Amino acid sequence: MAPESAQMPVARSYSFPKEEHLCRKKLIAELFGRGSSFGLYPLRLVWIAAEAPTTTPPQVLVSVSKRSFKRAVDRNYLKRLMREAYRLNKYRLLEAPGGHPVALLAIIYTGKEKKPFTLVEKKLISGLERLLQEATPAASAGSPA
């Protein structure tokens, strides 16, 4: 008979609590001042690597340009889509083998028109996977060997 721990799946937390929201102006300025970034249309991800790989969730900022979407209802809708896509897929970042190297993360909607949730989620998933690939060498290069 197999051990019980082998049969029990790992319980994932699909929450996005207030502690994971990036709100401090000083940290936001630091993120955009010295952070690395890449774009996957219609999203742009900006991040700062952590000192060492961690399993704690990064603080996340979700933003939509007022220039592109004049109506607040449209901006709020897109932010809700991005938060939901992140909430459902953040386990890809948190369950990376050896931990993930991201301390702060900004997800910015750069598109000019509203996209469906499936596209936003697909782009966010590929963005998180690319983030793991790009941020890992940066974190290990900074530490002396």
ROSE-4610 file (N, C-alpha, C; in Angstrom, 1 decimal, always signed):
// ROSE-4610
residu = [M/M/M/A/A/A/P/P/P/E/E/E/S/S/S/A/A/A/Q/Q/Q/M/M/M/P/P/P/V/V/V/A/A/A/R/R/R/S/S/S/Y/Y/Y/S/S/S/F/F/F/P/P/P/K/K/K/E/E/E/E/E/E/H/H/H/L/L/L/C/C/C/R/R/R/K/K/K/K/K/K/L/L/L/I/I/I/A/A/A/E/E/E/L/L/L/F/F/F/G/G/G/R/R/R/G/G/G/S/S/S/S/S/S/F/F/F/G/G/G/L/L/L/Y/Y/Y/P/P/P/L/L/L/R/R/R/L/L/L/V/V/V/W/W/W/I/I/I/A/A/A/A/A/A/E/E/E/A/A/A/P/P/P/T/T/T/T/T/T/T/T/T/P/P/P/P/P/P/Q/Q/Q/V/V/V/L/L/L/V/V/V/S/S/S/V/V/V/S/S/S/K/K/K/R/R/R/S/S/S/F/F/F/K/K/K/R/R/R/A/A/A/V/V/V/D/D/D/R/R/R/N/N/N/Y/Y/Y/L/L/L/K/K/K/R/R/R/L/L/L/M/M/M/R/R/R/E/E/E/A/A/A/Y/Y/Y/R/R/R/L/L/L/N/N/N/K/K/K/Y/Y/Y/R/R/R/L/L/L/L/L/L/E/E/E/A/A/A/P/P/P/G/G/G/G/G/G/H/H/H/P/P/P/V/V/V/A/A/A/L/L/L/L/L/L/A/A/A/I/I/I/I/I/I/Y/Y/Y/T/T/T/G/G/G/K/K/K/E/E/E/K/K/K/K/K/K/P/P/P/F/F/F/T/T/T/L/L/L/V/V/V/E/E/E/K/K/K/K/K/K/L/L/L/I/I/I/S/S/S/G/G/G/L/L/L/E/E/E/R/R/R/L/L/L/L/L/L/Q/Q/Q/E/E/E/A/A/A/T/T/T/P/P/P/A/A/A/A/A/A/S/S/S/A/A/A/G/G/G/S/S/S/P/P/P/A/A/A]
num = [1/1/1/2/2/2/3/3/3/4/4/4/5/5/5/6/6/6/7/7/7/8/8/8/9/9/9/10/10/10/11/11/11/12/12/12/13/13/13/14/14/14/15/15/15/16/16/16/17/17/17/18/18/18/19/19/19/20/20/20/21/21/21/22/22/22/23/23/23/24/24/24/25/25/25/26/26/26/27/27/27/28/28/28/29/29/29/30/30/30/31/31/31/32/32/32/33/33/33/34/34/34/35/35/35/36/36/36/37/37/37/38/38/38/39/39/39/40/40/40/41/41/41/42/42/42/43/43/43/44/44/44/45/45/45/46/46/46/47/47/47/48/48/48/49/49/49/50/50/50/51/51/51/52/52/52/53/53/53/54/54/54/55/55/55/56/56/56/57/57/57/58/58/58/59/59/59/60/60/60/61/61/61/62/62/62/63/63/63/64/64/64/65/65/65/66/66/66/67/67/67/68/68/68/69/69/69/70/70/70/71/71/71/72/72/72/73/73/73/74/74/74/75/75/75/76/76/76/77/77/77/78/78/78/79/79/79/80/80/80/81/81/81/82/82/82/83/83/83/84/84/84/85/85/85/86/86/86/87/87/87/88/88/88/89/89/89/90/90/90/91/91/91/92/92/92/93/93/93/94/94/94/95/95/95/96/96/96/97/97/97/98/98/98/99/99/99/100/100/100/101/101/101/102/102/102/103/103/103/104/104/104/105/105/105/106/106/106/107/107/107/108/108/108/109/109/109/110/110/110/111/111/111/112/112/112/113/113/113/114/114/114/115/115/115/116/116/116/117/117/117/118/118/118/119/119/119/120/120/120/121/121/121/122/122/122/123/123/123/124/124/124/125/125/125/126/126/126/127/127/127/128/128/128/129/129/129/130/130/130/131/131/131/132/132/132/133/133/133/134/134/134/135/135/135/136/136/136/137/137/137/138/138/138/139/139/139/140/140/140/141/141/141/142/142/142/143/143/143/144/144/144/145/145/145]
x = [+0.8/+0.0/+0.9/+0.6/+1.4/+1.1/+2.2/+2.0/+0.9/+0.3/-0.8/-0.4/+0.9/+1.3/+1.5/+1.8/+1.9/+0.5/-0.5/-1.9/-2.5/-2.2/-2.8/-2.2/-3.0/-2.5/-2.1/-1.2/-0.8/-1.9/-2.3/-3.4/-2.8/-3.3/-2.9/-3.8/-3.2/-4.0/-4.2/-5.4/-5.7/-6.2/-5.7/-6.1/-5.1/-5.5/-4.7/-4.9/-4.4/-4.6/-4.0/-4.4/-3.9/-2.3/-1.8/-0.3/+0.5/-0.2/+0.5/+0.3/-0.5/-0.7/+0.5/+1.0/+2.1/+1.4/+1.6/+0.9/+1.8/+3.0/+3.9/+4.5/+4.4/+4.9/+6.4/+7.1/+8.6/+9.0/+8.3/+8.6/+8.2/+7.1/+6.7/+7.7/+8.2/+9.2/+10.5/+10.9/+12.1/+11.9/+10.7/+10.4/+10.5/+9.9/+10.0/+11.4/+12.1/+13.4/+14.5/+14.5/+15.6/+15.2/+13.9/+13.4/+13.7/+13.6/+13.8/+12.4/+12.3/+10.9/+11.0/+9.8/+9.6/+8.1/+7.8/+6.4/+5.9/+4.7/+4.0/+2.6/+2.4/+1.2/+0.0/-1.0/-1.2/-0.6/+0.3/+0.8/+2.3/+2.7/+4.1/+4.4/+5.4/+5.8/+7.1/+7.1/+8.3/+8.5/+9.8/+10.1/+11.4/+11.6/+12.9/+13.1/+14.3/+14.7/+14.9/+14.6/+14.8/+16.3/+16.8/+18.2/+18.5/+17.5/+17.7/+16.4/+16.4/+15.1/+14.3/+13.0/+12.0/+10.8/+10.0/+8.7/+7.5/+7.8/+6.8/+6.4/+5.1/+4.6/+5.2/+5.4/+5.9/+4.8/+5.1/+4.1/+3.8/+2.6/+2.2/+1.4/+1.7/+0.9/+0.3/-1.0/-1.8/-2.2/-1.9/-2.1/-2.7/-3.6/-4.1/-4.0/-3.5/-3.3/-4.6/-4.7/-5.8/-5.9/-4.7/-4.6/-5.3/-5.1/-5.7/-7.2/-7.6/-9.0/-9.5/-10.2/-10.7/-11.7/-12.6/-13.6/-13.1/-13.4/-12.9/-13.5/-14.7/-15.3/-14.5/-13.9/-13.1/-11.8/-11.2/-9.9/-10.1/-11.2/-11.4/-11.7/-12.4/-12.7/-11.4/-10.5/-9.2/-8.4/-8.4/-7.6/-8.1/-9.5/-10.1/-9.7/-9.7/-9.3/-7.8/-6.9/-5.5/-5.3/-6.0/-5.9/-6.4/-7.5/-8.0/-7.1/-6.5/-5.6/-4.4/-3.9/-2.7/-3.1/-4.2/-4.6/-4.7/-5.3/-5.4/-4.1/-3.1/-1.9/-0.6/-0.7/+0.5/+1.2/+0.5/+1.2/+2.3/+2.2/+3.3/+4.6/+4.5/+5.7/+6.1/+5.1/+5.4/+5.9/+5.5/+5.9/+7.1/+7.8/+9.0/+10.0/+10.7/+11.7/+12.8/+13.1/+14.1/+13.7/+12.4/+11.9/+12.0/+11.3/+11.4/+12.2/+12.7/+13.6/+12.9/+11.6/+10.9/+10.5/+10.8/+10.4/+9.2/+9.3/+8.3/+7.9/+6.6/+6.2/+5.0/+5.2/+4.1/+3.6/+2.3/+1.6/+0.8/+1.3/+0.7/+0.0/-1.2/-2.0/-1.6/-1.0/-0.5/-1.4/-2.3/-3.2/-4.1/-4.6/-5.4/-6.9/-7.2/-8.6/-8.7/-10.0/-10.2/-10.1/-9.3/-9.1/-9.9/-10.3/-11.0/-10.1/-10.8/-10.0/-9.1/-9.5/-8.7/-7.4/-7.4/-6.1/-5.2/-5.8/-5.1/-4.4/-5.2/-4.7/-3.5/-3.7/-2.7/-1.4/-1.5/-0.3/+0.3/-0.5/+0.1/+0.8/+0.3/+0.9/+2.3/+2.3/+3.6/+4.6/+4.0/+4.8/+5.5/+4.7/+5.2/+6.3/+6.1/+7.1/+8.4/+8.2/+9.4/+10.1/+9.3/+9.9/+10.8/+10.3/+11.1/+12.4/+12.4/+13.6/+14.6/+14.0/+14.9/+15.4/+14.6/+14.9/+15.9/+15.8/+16.6/+18.1/+18.6/+20.0/+20.5/+19.6/+19.9/+20.2/+19.3/+19.5/+20.7/+21.1/+22.2/+23.5/+23.5/+24.7/+25.1/+24.1/+24.5/+25.2/+25.0/+25.6/+27.0/+28.0/+29.3/+29.3/+30.1/+30.2/+31.4]
y = [-1.2/+0.0/+1.2/+2.2/+3.4/+4.3/+5.1/+6.1/+7.1/+7.6/+8.6/+9.8/+10.3/+11.5/+11.4/+10.2/+10.1/+10.1/+9.8/+9.8/+11.2/+11.9/+13.2/+14.3/+15.0/+16.0/+17.2/+18.0/+19.2/+20.3/+20.8/+21.8/+23.1/+23.7/+25.0/+26.1/+27.2/+28.4/+29.3/+29.5/+30.3/+31.7/+32.1/+33.4/+34.5/+35.7/+36.9/+37.9/+37.7/+38.5/+39.9/+40.8/+42.2/+42.2/+41.3/+41.3/+41.1/+40.5/+40.3/+41.5/+42.4/+43.6/+44.6/+45.1/+46.1/+47.5/+48.2/+49.5/+50.6/+50.3/+51.3/+52.1/+53.4/+54.2/+54.1/+53.9/+53.8/+52.5/+51.4/+50.2/+50.2/+50.9/+51.0/+51.9/+52.9/+53.8/+53.0/+52.1/+51.3/+50.3/+49.7/+48.7/+49.3/+50.4/+51.0/+51.7/+52.0/+52.7/+51.7/+50.5/+49.6/+48.2/+48.0/+46.7/+46.3/+45.0/+44.5/+44.2/+44.2/+44.0/+43.3/+42.8/+42.3/+42.4/+42.4/+42.5/+41.3/+40.9/+39.9/+40.5/+41.1/+41.8/+41.0/+41.5/+42.9/+43.2/+42.4/+42.6/+43.0/+43.7/+44.0/+43.6/+42.8/+42.4/+43.1/+43.7/+44.4/+43.7/+43.4/+42.7/+43.1/+42.9/+43.0/+41.6/+41.1/+39.8/+39.9/+38.8/+38.7/+38.4/+38.6/+38.3/+36.9/+36.0/+34.6/+34.0/+32.8/+32.1/+31.9/+32.1/+32.1/+31.3/+30.9/+30.3/+31.2/+32.4/+33.3/+34.1/+34.4/+35.1/+36.5/+36.9/+38.3/+39.3/+40.6/+41.6/+42.0/+42.1/+42.3/+43.6/+44.3/+45.5/+45.3/+45.6/+45.5/+46.8/+47.2/+48.5/+48.5/+49.5/+49.7/+51.2/+51.6/+53.0/+53.8/+54.9/+55.8/+56.4/+56.5/+57.1/+56.2/+54.9/+53.9/+53.7/+53.7/+53.4/+54.6/+55.5/+56.7/+56.3/+55.3/+55.0/+54.1/+54.5/+53.8/+52.4/+52.2/+50.9/+49.9/+50.4/+49.6/+49.2/+50.2/+49.9/+48.9/+49.1/+48.2/+46.8/+46.7/+45.4/+44.7/+45.4/+44.8/+44.4/+45.3/+44.9/+43.7/+43.6/+42.4/+41.2/+41.2/+40.1/+39.7/+40.7/+40.3/+39.8/+40.3/+39.8/+38.4/+38.1/+36.7/+35.8/+36.2/+35.3/+35.0/+36.1/+35.9/+35.0/+35.2/+34.4/+32.9/+32.6/+31.2/+30.6/+31.3/+30.8/+31.1/+31.8/+32.1/+30.9/+29.8/+28.6/+28.2/+28.6/+28.2/+28.9/+30.1/+30.8/+30.3/+30.0/+29.6/+28.2/+27.3/+25.9/+25.6/+26.6/+26.4/+25.6/+24.7/+23.9/+24.8/+24.7/+25.5/+26.9/+27.2/+28.6/+29.5/+30.6/+31.6/+32.8/+33.6/+34.7/+36.1/+36.2/+37.4/+38.0/+39.3/+40.0/+40.9/+41.7/+42.6/+42.3/+42.5/+42.2/+43.2/+43.8/+44.6/+44.0/+43.9/+43.4/+44.6/+45.0/+46.2/+45.8/+46.3/+46.1/+47.2/+46.8/+47.8/+47.8/+46.9/+46.9/+48.1/+48.3/+49.5/+49.1/+47.8/+47.4/+46.2/+46.0/+45.0/+43.6/+42.7/+41.3/+40.4/+39.2/+38.2/+37.6/+37.1/+36.5/+35.4/+34.6/+33.4/+33.9/+35.0/+35.5/+36.1/+36.9/+37.5/+36.4/+35.4/+34.3/+33.6/+33.3/+32.6/+33.4/+34.7/+35.5/+35.7/+35.7/+35.8/+34.5/+33.3/+32.1/+32.0/+32.4/+32.4/+33.4/+34.5/+35.6/+35.1/+34.3/+33.8/+32.8/+31.9/+30.9/+31.6/+32.7/+33.4/+34.1/+34.6/+35.3/+34.4/+33.1/+32.2/+31.9/+31.8/+31.6/+32.8/+34.0/+35.2/+35.6/+35.5/+36.0/+35.1/+33.8/+32.8/+33.1/+33.2/+33.5/+34.8/+35.8/+37.1/+37.0/+36.2/+36.1/+35.3/+34.3/+33.4/+34.1/+35.0/+35.7/+36.8/+37.3/+38.3/+37.7/+36.4/+35.9/+35.3/+35.5/+35.0/+33.4/+32.8/+31.4/+30.8]
z = [+0.0/+0.0/+0.0/-0.8/-0.9/+0.3/+0.6/+1.7/+1.4/+2.4/+2.2/+1.6/+1.9/+1.3/-0.2/-0.8/-2.2/-2.9/-2.2/-2.7/-2.7/-1.7/-1.4/-2.4/-3.2/-4.0/-3.1/-3.6/-2.9/-3.0/-1.8/-1.8/-2.3/-3.3/-3.8/-3.3/-3.0/-2.6/-3.8/-4.1/-5.3/-4.8/-3.7/-3.2/-3.7/-3.5/-3.9/-2.8/-1.6/-0.4/-0.5/+0.3/+0.3/+0.5/+1.2/+1.5/+0.2/-0.9/-2.1/-3.1/-2.7/-3.6/-3.4/-4.4/-4.3/-4.3/-3.2/-3.0/-2.6/-2.0/-1.5/-2.7/-2.6/-3.7/-3.9/-2.8/-2.8/-3.5/-3.3/-3.9/-5.4/-5.7/-7.1/-7.9/-7.3/-8.0/-8.2/-7.2/-7.3/-8.4/-8.5/-9.5/-10.9/-11.2/-12.5/-12.7/-11.7/-11.8/-12.2/-11.5/-11.8/-12.2/-12.5/-12.8/-14.3/-14.5/-15.9/-16.4/-17.7/-18.3/-19.7/-20.1/-21.4/-21.7/-23.0/-23.4/-24.1/-23.8/-24.6/-24.9/-26.0/-26.3/-26.0/-25.3/-24.8/-23.4/-22.9/-21.5/-21.5/-20.5/-20.3/-18.8/-18.6/-17.2/-16.8/-15.6/-15.1/-13.7/-13.4/-12.2/-11.6/-10.3/-9.7/-9.0/-9.2/-8.7/-7.2/-6.5/-5.1/-4.8/-3.6/-3.2/-3.4/-3.0/-3.1/-3.5/-4.2/-4.6/-3.4/-3.5/-2.4/-2.9/-1.9/-2.2/-1.8/-1.2/-0.9/-2.1/-2.2/-3.4/-3.5/-4.8/-4.9/-4.7/-4.5/-4.4/-5.9/-6.2/-7.6/-7.8/-8.8/-9.2/-10.6/-10.7/-11.9/-12.4/-13.7/-14.2/-15.6/-15.9/-17.2/-17.4/-18.6/-18.9/-19.1/-18.5/-18.6/-20.0/-20.6/-22.0/-23.0/-22.8/-23.8/-23.5/-22.2/-21.8/-21.0/-21.6/-20.9/-19.8/-20.1/-19.1/-18.0/-16.8/-15.6/-15.6/-16.1/-16.1/-17.0/-18.1/-18.9/-18.3/-17.6/-16.9/-15.8/-15.0/-13.9/-14.4/-15.5/-16.1/-16.5/-17.2/-17.6/-16.4/-15.4/-14.2/-13.5/-13.5/-12.9/-13.6/-15.0/-15.8/-15.5/-15.4/-15.1/-13.8/-12.8/-11.4/-11.3/-12.0/-12.0/-12.7/-13.8/-14.5/-13.7/-13.0/-12.1/-10.9/-10.3/-9.2/-9.5/-10.7/-11.0/-11.5/-11.8/-12.4/-11.6/-10.5/-9.7/-9.2/-9.1/-8.6/-9.6/-10.9/-11.8/-11.4/-10.8/-10.2/-8.9/-8.0/-6.6/-6.5/-7.4/-7.4/-8.3/-8.7/-9.5/-8.6/-9.2/-8.5/-8.0/-6.7/-6.1/-5.7/-5.9/-5.6/-6.8/-6.7/-7.8/-7.4/-8.3/-8.0/-8.1/-7.9/-8.2/-6.8/-6.6/-5.3/-5.6/-6.7/-7.1/-8.5/-8.9/-10.2/-10.6/-11.8/-12.3/-13.6/-13.7/-14.9/-15.5/-16.7/-17.3/-18.6/-18.8/-20.0/-21.0/-22.1/-23.1/-24.3/-24.5/-25.6/-25.8/-27.0/-27.2/-27.2/-27.2/-27.2/-26.2/-25.7/-24.7/-25.4/-24.7/-25.2/-24.3/-24.8/-24.0/-22.9/-21.9/-20.7/-21.2/-22.1/-22.5/-23.1/-23.9/-24.4/-23.4/-22.5/-21.4/-20.5/-20.2/-19.3/-20.1/-21.4/-22.1/-22.2/-22.4/-22.4/-21.1/-20.0/-18.7/-18.3/-18.7/-18.4/-19.1/-20.4/-21.1/-20.5/-20.0/-19.4/-18.1/-17.3/-16.1/-16.3/-17.4/-17.7/-18.2/-19.0/-19.5/-18.4/-17.4/-16.3/-15.5/-15.3/-14.6/-15.3/-16.6/-17.4/-17.4/-17.5/-17.5/-16.2/-15.2/-13.8/-13.1/-13.4/-12.7/-12.9/-14.2/-14.4/-13.8/-13.8/-13.2/-11.7/-11.0/-9.6/-9.2/-10.0/-9.7/-10.1/-11.1/-11.6/-10.6/-9.8/-8.8/-7.6/-7.3/-6.1/-6.5/-5.6/-5.8/-5.8/-6.7/-6.7/-6.0]
